[in-house]
């Protein structure tokens, strides 16, 4: 297990070889031999999760202070907002993945095409063409955009 401080995350490299890497809240799960640049991809998802969770927590806290019938326990729901958006909104998933791929872009030949094909595949299920995905990733390279 490793610990990342920016963004705060726990990194486990114990998944079976050949498995996909993934980020679940502030935990990154990677297989052995996973390309190091893809760790940055998963850490970007963790950064996205932190931002969405903190914004949702602030909004839910404000709701709980204004509406006396709303309990402060609703703050716990903020941890699941990113997961719900990612799961149920193809637009949100498309933006999140395009930004995460842009972070890992190194300029290698065919790298942008590979990212676009992966993003357009049924694996990501964003409902976009390869051309649209290529444009989305390319527009986010070197911009520092979170989404």
Secondary structure by P-SEA (a helix, b strand, c coil): cccccccbbbbbccccccbbbbbcccbbbbcccccaaaaaaaaaaaaaaaaaaaaaaaaaaaaaaacccccccccccccaaaaaaaaccaaaaaaaaaaaaaaacccccaaaaaaaaaaacccccccccaaaaaaaaaaaccccccc
